[in-house]
């Protein structure tokens, strides 16, 4: 019954900014690494950024210096601040988290439903 829900997507002009949010809900024991992936039309899903529980981050080269991933462990949430957006950033963005549900032994990957980000003039 663990569920991830994204929000914050939309239409912006090149050079604009958006902030994506993702909150995990349900009976959760713990959450390890969380991240953001994107999938553009006709392309494979690609990693955008990840963040560990201790706040160590990793970014795809294409977004370094423009995007910032962060998390709030108390809220079981992860965020993606996107600045200086480019048309090539247009994609559906998916929240991702490695979660151990309450009363279970193993961690497993959960995905949000996706939120559309469109960068266009």
Backbone bond lengths (Angstrom), bond angles and torsions (degrees), N, CA, C in turn:
res aa  C-N    CA-C-N  psi(-1)  N-CA   C-N-CA  omega(-1)  CA-C   N-CA-C  phi
1 X - - - 1.453 - - 1.528 113.59 -
2 X 1.318 117.19 6.77 1.463 120.48 175.37 1.519 108.97 -67.55
3 X 1.313 115.71 138.53 1.457 121.26 -174.80 1.520 109.90 -141.19
4 X 1.332 116.68 134.63 1.457 122.99 175.50 1.518 108.78 -112.85
5 X 1.320 116.59 132.94 1.454 121.65 -178.86 1.518 109.98 -128.55
6 X 1.344 116.61 123.76 1.459 122.27 177.46 1.527 111.05 -95.09
7 X 1.322 114.29 158.15 1.451 120.84 173.70 1.525 108.61 -156.38
8 X 1.322 116.51 164.14 1.449 121.05 174.65 1.512 116.01 107.53
9 X 1.321 117.90 -5.87 1.448 119.97 178.69 1.515 111.71 -70.56
10 X 1.325 115.35 168.90 1.446 119.56 179.62 1.510 112.08 166.65
11 X 1.323 114.95 -168.37 1.460 122.87 179.93 1.522 109.65 -104.11
12 X 1.320 116.44 126.19 1.457 121.73 177.86 1.516 110.16 -136.61
13 X 1.322 115.91 158.01 1.451 121.29 176.18 1.525 110.70 -82.48
14 X 1.328 117.28 155.96 1.464 118.99 175.38 1.520 111.26 -52.97
15 X 1.324 115.66 137.25 1.453 121.10 -176.78 1.510 113.90 90.53
16 X 1.316 116.89 -9.14 1.446 121.37 -179.66 1.515 112.97 -80.90
17 X 1.330 115.22 -177.09 1.457 121.65 -177.00 1.521 111.81 -132.88
18 X 1.307 115.42 151.61 1.453 123.52 172.87 1.519 108.35 -143.54
19 X 1.319 115.45 152.38 1.454 121.06 175.18 1.527 108.51 -124.20
20 X 1.316 115.94 117.48 1.450 121.98 178.27 1.519 110.13 -94.44
21 X 1.322 115.44 143.94 1.453 121.54 177.74 1.512 109.55 -127.17
22 X 1.313 116.23 150.13 1.451 121.94 177.05 1.514 108.55 -146.14
23 X 1.312 116.12 127.00 1.455 121.53 -179.98 1.521 110.53 -120.93
24 X 1.311 116.17 133.42 1.456 122.00 175.50 1.523 109.32 -94.53
25 X 1.302 115.93 136.31 1.450 120.47 179.61 1.524 109.94 -133.14
26 X 1.318 115.58 168.27 1.443 121.24 -178.46 1.512 111.31 108.99
27 X 1.317 116.22 -170.20 1.457 121.59 179.85 1.527 109.22 -83.78
28 X 1.314 116.26 101.97 1.458 123.38 -174.04 1.520 110.70 -119.37
29 X 1.324 115.28 131.23 1.455 120.63 175.36 1.522 111.01 -85.96
30 X 1.338 116.68 -49.23 1.454 121.03 179.44 1.521 110.32 -161.14
31 X 1.332 115.27 159.03 1.455 122.29 178.14 1.518 108.85 -128.98
32 X 1.309 116.42 125.54 1.457 120.30 175.58 1.530 109.20 -91.99
33 X 1.317 117.31 -124.39 1.457 119.93 -176.23 1.526 112.37 -65.88
34 X 1.324 115.87 139.32 1.446 123.04 174.01 1.523 107.52 -122.17
35 X 1.316 116.10 158.27 1.449 117.61 -178.48 1.507 113.84 -164.53
36 X 1.325 113.77 179.25 1.452 122.56 176.89 1.516 109.45 -128.07
37 X 1.320 115.49 136.27 1.455 123.28 174.73 1.520 108.17 -123.82
38 X 1.317 115.84 161.13 1.456 119.95 177.53 1.521 109.35 -136.19
39 X 1.315 115.40 153.33 1.450 121.04 175.10 1.518 109.09 -139.55
40 X 1.325 115.78 113.63 1.451 122.17 177.62 1.524 109.41 -87.36
41 X 1.323 117.84 157.69 1.467 120.58 179.45 1.523 111.84 -55.12
42 X 1.322 116.39 129.87 1.452 121.43 178.23 1.507 115.47 75.39
43 X 1.323 117.98 5.94 1.455 121.21 -178.54 1.524 111.66 -121.89
44 X 1.321 115.10 163.72 1.455 121.21 176.99 1.520 110.66 -76.90
45 X 1.302 115.68 156.15 1.451 121.07 174.19 1.528 109.61 -63.83
46 X 1.315 117.12 137.99 1.447 121.11 179.99 1.521 111.25 -131.68
47 X 1.311 115.08 150.38 1.452 121.52 177.65 1.517 110.29 -72.48
48 X 1.319 116.08 134.60 1.460 122.01 176.15 1.525 110.19 -103.04
49 X 1.317 116.65 -53.97 1.459 121.29 -178.03 1.514 110.34 -161.85
50 X 1.321 116.37 151.63 1.457 121.96 174.56 1.514 109.51 -133.55
51 X 1.319 115.29 158.48 1.456 121.37 177.30 1.521 108.75 -146.25
52 X 1.326 116.25 130.59 1.453 121.01 178.57 1.515 110.35 -80.86
53 X 1.316 115.15 171.62 1.453 119.37 178.50 1.525 111.23 -61.70
54 X 1.328 116.53 -30.20 1.451 121.72 177.71 1.515 114.07 -86.54
55 X 1.340 116.90 7.32 1.463 123.67 174.13 1.530 114.67 78.91
56 X 1.313 118.09 18.93 1.456 119.95 169.78 1.525 108.59 -76.09
57 X 1.321 116.70 135.49 1.461 120.38 -173.73 1.517 112.88 -119.22
58 X 1.322 114.91 156.16 1.450 123.28 174.73 1.520 107.75 -141.08
59 X 1.331 116.21 137.38 1.456 121.41 -178.95 1.517 111.48 -128.12
60 X 1.313 115.50 146.38 1.449 119.90 168.91 1.526 108.42 -64.60
61 X 1.326 116.80 145.95 1.460 120.23 -178.51 1.526 112.15 -57.15
62 X 1.307 116.84 -33.17 1.449 121.30 -176.22 1.531 114.17 -67.75
63 X 1.334 117.07 -17.22 1.462 119.74 -177.47 1.522 113.32 -118.03
64 X 1.312 118.00 -2.60 1.460 121.10 179.89 1.526 110.88 -57.91
65 X 1.309 115.13 134.44 1.451 120.65 -179.95 1.509 114.25 85.50
66 X 1.327 117.13 -11.80 1.460 121.15 -179.11 1.524 112.43 -115.00
67 X 1.327 116.59 -36.89 1.461 121.59 -178.47 1.524 110.27 -107.41
68 X 1.319 115.83 148.70 1.455 121.84 176.41 1.519 109.50 -134.08
69 X 1.323 116.31 123.94 1.453 121.07 177.25 1.527 108.73 -99.27
70 X 1.314 116.10 142.96 1.454 121.32 178.24 1.522 108.82 -148.59
71 X 1.318 116.69 169.30 1.454 119.91 179.48 1.514 110.80 -149.01
72 X 1.310 114.69 159.05 1.449 122.63 176.00 1.521 105.75 -127.99
73 X 1.313 116.42 101.24 1.460 120.60 -175.21 1.530 112.49 -63.83
74 X 1.317 116.41 -33.53 1.458 120.03 179.37 1.525 111.84 -65.45
75 X 1.332 116.32 -27.04 1.456 121.42 -179.28 1.523 112.94 -103.32
76 X 1.337 117.08 1.68 1.472 121.68 -176.88 1.527 110.91 52.23
77 X 1.317 115.26 43.51 1.461 120.47 -174.67 1.517 112.31 -126.36
78 X 1.321 115.15 153.63 1.453 122.70 175.44 1.522 107.69 -133.52
79 X 1.334 116.02 146.60 1.455 121.33 -175.35 1.522 110.21 -130.42
80 X 1.310 115.44 156.38 1.459 121.12 175.38 1.519 108.55 -136.50
81 X 1.324 116.03 107.86 1.454 121.50 175.29 1.518 108.00 -87.90
82 X 1.319 116.69 120.07 1.454 122.34 -176.57 1.521 109.41 -114.63
83 X 1.317 116.34 115.92 1.452 122.49 178.83 1.523 110.17 -116.70
84 X 1.318 115.82 163.55 1.467 122.00 178.26 1.522 111.05 49.85
85 X 1.304 116.00 48.43 1.459 121.06 -175.17 1.522 111.96 -65.35
86 X 1.318 114.54 144.04 1.456 123.11 -179.95 1.517 109.83 -118.31
87 X 1.330 117.98 156.55 1.463 119.84 177.59 1.530 112.70 -54.84
88 X 1.317 117.67 -33.95 1.452 120.60 179.85 1.524 113.57 -70.75
89 X 1.329 117.81 -6.57 1.453 121.57 173.46 1.523 111.86 -81.46
90 X 1.315 116.99 -9.05 1.455 121.27 179.97 1.525 110.65 -59.88
91 X 1.321 115.91 124.24 1.457 121.42 -177.43 1.519 109.35 -178.33
92 X 1.317 115.32 170.22 1.452 120.76 166.75 1.522 106.71 -87.66
93 X 1.307 116.62 126.67 1.455 122.00 -178.49 1.523 109.68 -102.12
94 X 1.326 115.29 130.32 1.452 122.03 -176.85 1.519 111.51 -116.07
95 X 1.297 115.62 132.00 1.457 122.47 172.39 1.525 109.06 -78.77
96 X 1.310 116.03 145.30 1.456 122.42 -177.76 1.521 109.41 -140.51
97 X 1.331 116.49 141.86 1.456 119.61 178.59 1.512 111.22 -152.92
98 X 1.315 115.76 141.79 1.459 122.76 175.26 1.524 107.01 -94.84
99 X 1.323 116.30 109.72 1.453 121.68 -168.04 1.524 111.99 -126.52
100 X 1.318 114.94 138.75 1.455 120.94 169.02 1.521 107.94 -102.86
101 X 1.321 117.62 109.82 1.460 119.63 177.84 1.522 111.30 -65.94
102 X 1.300 116.83 152.39 1.457 120.67 175.78 1.521 110.23 -58.64
103 X 1.319 115.84 142.75 1.464 123.41 178.23 1.525 114.08 69.04
104 X 1.333 117.65 16.95 1.459 121.41 175.02 1.523 109.97 -123.01
105 X 1.321 116.52 163.29 1.447 122.42 -176.91 1.519 113.08 -95.33
106 X 1.314 116.90 -35.58 1.458 121.65 -171.09 1.517 113.89 -103.76
107 X 1.339 114.34 146.85 1.455 121.19 169.23 1.525 108.86 -80.24
108 X 1.312 116.44 151.92 1.445 121.04 173.22 1.523 110.23 -150.69
109 X 1.314 114.86 160.06 1.456 120.83 -177.23 1.520 110.94 -83.73
110 X 1.337 114.94 134.14 1.452 121.61 175.09 1.518 109.24 -120.52
111 X 1.314 115.59 148.53 1.455 122.68 -178.92 1.523 111.23 -125.10
112 X 1.313 115.63 143.72 1.443 120.52 171.30 1.519 110.49 -79.46
113 X 1.314 116.27 176.52 1.462 121.08 -176.68 1.522 113.20 -81.23
114 X 1.313 117.26 -14.05 1.447 122.12 179.26 1.516 112.62 97.97
115 X 1.326 115.41 147.43 1.455 121.28 175.59 1.528 108.34 -135.99
116 X 1.314 116.30 134.27 1.465 121.61 -174.33 1.525 111.30 -79.61
117 X 1.321 115.51 130.90 1.457 122.72 172.25 1.523 107.41 -119.51
118 X 1.316 116.08 121.17 1.457 121.17 179.53 1.517 109.33 -123.02
119 X 1.319 116.23 123.62 1.460 122.56 179.76 1.523 107.41 -113.56
120 X 1.312 115.81 110.09 1.461 119.98 -174.34 1.520 110.52 -157.98
121 X 1.344 115.03 150.24 1.452 120.97 174.22 1.521 111.22 -84.92
